[in-house]
Amino acid sequence: MQTNFTDIQLRNRHLQRSNKILRNCVHCGFCTATCPTYQVLGDELDGPRGRIYLIKEMLENERPADEKTVLHIDRCLSCLACMTTCPSGVHYMHLVDHAREYIERTYRRPIGERLLREILANVLPFPTRFRLALLGAKLAAPFSALFPSRRLRAMLALAPKSIPPVSRNDDPQVFAAEGERKMRAALMTGCAQRALNTDINDATIRLLRRLGCEVVVAQDAGCCGAITHHMGKSESSRRSAARNVAAWSREQGARGLDAIAINASGCGTTIKDYGHMLQDTSQADDAKRIARLARDVTEILPELDFPELPARGLRIAYHAACSLQHGQKIRSRPKELLSNAGFEVVEPADSHLCCGSAGTYNLMQPEISGELKSRKVGELVKCRPDAIAAGNIGCMVQIQSATRIPVVHTVELLDWATGGPMPAALASRH
């Protein structure tokens, strides 16, 4: 794609990066075939190629974002299926992130949208605040039909029926490996996940320790920054990233780390990009080092000699989270681990398509998200599974809201198979 940025514009590092990405695009349109929003809406501007044209025109002319551009960029899930499909290596993730940051600086949203986005940015990344919000949502849920806002109704519909007690395993501490220590890893405990489902971190700690990994929960580590990053609130997201880099760097310097273990794939995609996010800061070198240490838990387990176990007679439909299969290019390993653990693993048709969760997308774009959820759950149900496994809390909540089939984290099943307790979602059905 031809671009016409001036020499002065290209002195800006962000524009340099976007210019390079734009020039890689050859207009082929392969991306539209795998774009969920294009499939639902059928509008060229709601596919990656159309959005790329809008971003190019906006950045080249240095004009404030307009309503049309914002509409179509907001509708992007950031599922990154287009990056998997693209034959030219267009790094759409960095381009759309730049566009969102630019929109946040130059476009004044209606008051209702501004308020909602501020609430989400100042509640979801903080587990205590989020727990209080979930409690309020639980109390308000029976009266959801009285709320005029479709977005508020969507939030209430996703509120869990029960809120788990705080897990003290998420407090800063060190968990010794069982038997010979093979590895030392810091666990990314997350933010929203700590309020929605404490079993995931608990299962991860048990599983890693059982296989010989010392697990560290570092002091001062918190939200990865993904929630605010995808809203274009770059200052906030970089503060979150900087805090984590500092926390894990201290831990690495004190006793060494072999990995940062991550069990929420949306967080993993963001942390692996810390080197890019913090490239203009004094932490640039540390951020690159931390990004290299970041590993999804399913990347770590084979290095700990995860065993092959007898068949368990349980049929598991594996949902591939977009942030795992497209963002981190991890596709076969979770299925292989589940199979090795004795489960029968099946995968739904169109497994490359998003479930519609996408961070806060299901709250900001409830109609499109709802259509994608219906399609995804429909294909999963066709697999006739005993349970559905996923590697991302957002996907789990989204899918569970539309089916009675238990939805569990991959690591919960692997923990159970190697001696841990049966996942709560499964135990409640037995």
N, C-alpha and C positions, 0 to 999 in steps of 0.2 A: 504494500500500500504506500502510495506517495504521500509524504507529509511536507508541510511548509512552515515549520517552526523557524524563527529567526535565530541568529547566533546569540543574541542577548537572551532569548528565552532558554536556549540550550545550556546556558550557564547554570540553570537550576537543575540540580541533580534529579529531582523527581520528574521533571519534563524530559530530561535526557533518557531516563528509564522508560517512560511512556512512549517516547518517540521510537526507541528501539523496538518496543513491543509492537507498536502500530506498523512499523515497516516490515515486520515479519509476516503480517497477515496478507494472504494472497487472494482474498475474497472467495474462496472455494465454496463456502457454505456447508462443509461437512459438519460443522458444529451445530447447525440447526437441527440435524437429525437426532441428536442426543440431548437437546436442550429441553428440560421439562416445561418451562413456561411457553416456549414456542409450540410445543405439542398441545398444550392446553388452550392457548389463546390464538395461535395461528397468525400472529402479527410479526412481520420481519423485525420490527423494532423491539420485540420481546424475545429475540434470539441474540446470541453473542455477536454475530456480524452486524446486526442493526445497532446494537448498543455501542459497538466499537466505532461506528460512523458518528454516532451522537457524541461520544467522548472526544473523538478527534476534532470535530468541529468546535466543541466547547473550549477545549484546551488551546487549540491553535489560535482562536480569536480572542482568547483571554476574556471572554464575556461571562457575566454571572450566569449561573445555571438557570434555565427556564423551567416552567411547569412541565412541559412535554418531556424534556430530558430527565428530570427528576422522577417522573412517573415510571418511565421504562427502566431506569437504573434501580429504583426502589423495588421493582418487580423481580429483579435478578436474585436468585437464591444463593449465589456464590457456591453452588454445588460442585463446580469445576469439572463437570462432565465434558465440557467443551475442550478442556485442556487434555483430557485423555484422548479425545477424538482428533484433535488438530494435527494435521500432518506437517505443519510448519513450525511447531514449537512455540506458538503464541502464548506468552505468560499472562493469560487473562486475569489471573488473581491480582497481580500487582497493578494492572491497569484499572480494574474496577475499584480496587481499594483507593487508588489515587483519585479517581473520579468522585468517590464518596467523600473523601476528605475535602476536595474542591467544592462540592455541593454544600457541605456543612459550613464552609467559610462564606459562600457567596449567595446562598438561597435562604430566604426567610420563609419558613413553613407556616401554615395556619396554626393558630394558638393551640388547638387541640392536639395536633401532631407533635408540636414542640413539647407540650406538657407530657404526653405519653412517652416520648423518647427520653426525656429527662428522668422520668420515674423509672423506666427500665434500666437506664444507665446507672442510676444511683441506688437501685435495689437489688437487681439480679446478681451483681458481682460480690455482694456482701451476704454471707450465709445467715447471719442473725437477722438482718433486715428482711431477707427473702423469706425466712421462716415466719416472721410476723405478717408479711404480706400474704403468705399461703394460708395462715390462720384466718385472716380477714376474708380471703377468697372462699375458704371453706364455709364460713358463716353466711356469706352473701350468695353462694351458689344456688340455694333453693329459690332465690328471688331473681335469678338471672334474666328471666323473660321481661322483667320490669325495666331493665336497663336499655336505654335507646341506642347506645353505641355498640355496633357489631364487634368492635375490637374488645370492649370490656366483656361482652358475652363470650367471646373466644377465650379470653383469659380465664374466666370462671369455669368454662367447660373443661379446661385442662388442669384445673386445680385437683390435687390428689385427695382421695377420701380420707386418708390418714397421713399425718406428718410424723416421720420417725423421730425418736429421741436422738439427741446429739450423741455422736460416737466420740468417745475420748481417744480413740485411735487416730483421730485427725489432729490431735494436739501435737506440738513439736516434741519429738522424742526419737529414740533409736530402738528398732526391733532386731534382736540378734537372729542370725541365721540358725536354722536347726541343722546340726551336724557340721560338716566341713563347710566353711564359707567359700563360695565360688565367686561372689560378686557383691559389690556394695552399690546400692541405688537409692536415689532420693525419689520419693513418691510425690507426684503432683496431685494434691488432694482436691483441688478445684474449688468451685464456689457454689453454683446452683446444685451440682450433684450432691454436695454435702448436706443440703437441705432436703432434697427430693428422695434420695436413696443412699442411706449410709452403708448398706450391705455391700456395695460395690468396692469401696476402699477396704472394708474389713476383709472381704474375700481375697482381694489383691494382696494384702499384707500376709494373710495366712498362706496363700499359694506360693508367693515368692520366698517366704521364710522356709517353707517345707522343702523347697527345691534348692536351698543353700544360699539364698540371697539375704544379706543384711539390708534392712529397709530403714531409711532415714526420712522423717518428716521434718523439714527444715524450718527453723524459726523465721518468721516474717514472710514466707512464701504465701501467695494468695492467688487471686484470679489471674488467668493467663493474659487477659486483655482482649480476648476475641469479641466479647459482647459489644464493647464500645468501639473496637476497631472496625467492625462491620457497619457501624452507624456513622462512620466518618469522624468520630470523636478521637482524633489521633493523639492529642495531648494526654488524654486520660488513658488510652490504651498503652502508650509508651511509658507512662508512669507505672502501670501494672507490670509491664515487661521489665522495666528497669529494677523494680523491687525484687522480682523473681531472680533476675540475673545476679543481683547482689547477694541474695540469700543463698542461692546454690553455689555461687563462686566462693563464698565464705566456707561452706561445707566442703567443697572440693579442696580448698586450700588447707583446711584443718586436717582432714583424714582421707581425702581422696574420694572420688566418685567414678564409678564405671559407667553409670547411665542415669538419666532422669526417666523414671518409669511413669507412663501416662496411660490412664484407662478411660479417658474421654477423648475420642478422636478429634473432635472439634478443637480442643485445647492443643492436641498434638500438632495439628497443621499450623497453628499460630506459633507455638514455641519453636518449631523447626524453622520458622521464618524470622526469628528474633534478630539474626544477623542483618537482615534487610531492614527491619523496623528500627533498629538502633544504630544504623550505620553512621549517622551524623552526630553521634554522642561520644562522650568520653568512655562509655562502656562498649564501644564497637567490638573490640577484640574479645572481651569476656562474653559478649552476646553471641558471637560466632562459635566460641568454644562450647557454650551451653547448648546452642542449637544442634551442634554435632553430637552432644551427649543424649539429646532427647530421643526417646524410643517408645513406640507403642508397646504395651505389655506383651502383645503377641509376637513382637520382634525379639523380646528378651527370653521368653520361655524356652525356645529351642536351644539357646546357649546354655541353659540350665539343665539340659538333658531331660526334657519333659518326656515321661514314659509312654509306651504304647500299652493300652489297657483293654480288658475284655469288653465285648459288646454289652451295652446296658439296656437294649430294647426300647430306646427312646428316640423318636423321630424329631429332629430339630430343623426348623426352617431358618436359614442364616440370612439375615438382612445386612447387606453391605452398606455401612454408612458412607455417605459421599466424601466426607472429610478423610475417611480411611482409604477408600478405593481410588478416589480421584486426587484428593489433596496430598496423600502420603504414598500412593501407589502400592498399598498393601492390600492384596486381593486374595491370594490363595492360603496364606499362613493361618488365619483364624479358622478356616474350614478344615485345614489339615490337622490342627490341634484338636478341634472338636471330634474329628474322625478318630484320631489316635486315642482320645479319651473314651472311646467306645460308643459314641453317639452316631446314629444314622443322620447324615447331613444332606439336606436338600436345599435348593436355591430357587427362588421364584423367577418367573419370566420377567424380562425387562429389569433385571437386578441393578442395572447401571443408573436407573432413574431415581430421583430424590423422593423421599416420603413426605416432603413438605414442611419438615420441622425447621431446619436451617437456622439454628440460633433463636432469634426473636422473630423470624419470618412468619411463623404460625400465629403470632400475636399482631403483627403489623399488616399482614396480607391474608386474612383468614379465609377468604373465598378461594383463592388459588391454592392455598395450603390445604384446604379441605378437599378439593378435587384431587390433588396429588395423594393425599392420605387415603382416599377411597380407592384409588387405583392400586396403590401399594398394598394395602391390606387385602384387597380382593385377590391379588396374585399370591400373597402369602397364605391366605386361607385355602386356596386351591391346592396347596402342597399337603394339606391334611396333617399338619404337624401336631405333636404333643406340646411343643413350646416353640417360641420364636427367640432367637438369640441376636443380639446386636452389640456393637462396641462403642455406643455413644448414648448418653443419657437423654439427649433431646429426642433422638429417634425412638427410644424406648417409651417415653411419655406420649409422643405423638401416636405411635402405633397402638399402644395399650388403650388409648382413649376410644378406639374404634373396633376392638375385638375382645372377646372373653378368653381367647387363647393366652396363656401366660407368656409374658415378655420378660426375658432375663438378660443380664449382661453375660457375654461370652466367658468372662473370667469367673463368674459365679458357677457356671457349669463345670469349668475346669477345676475349680477348687473343690466342688462336690465330688467329682470323679476321683480326686486324689486324696480323699479323706475328710474333707470339710462337710459342713451341714448342707442339707438340701436347700436350694434357693427358696426364699420365702414365697415367691410367686407360685412355685410348683407345690410347695408344702400345703398351701392354702386350698389346693384343688384335690388333695389326697385325704 
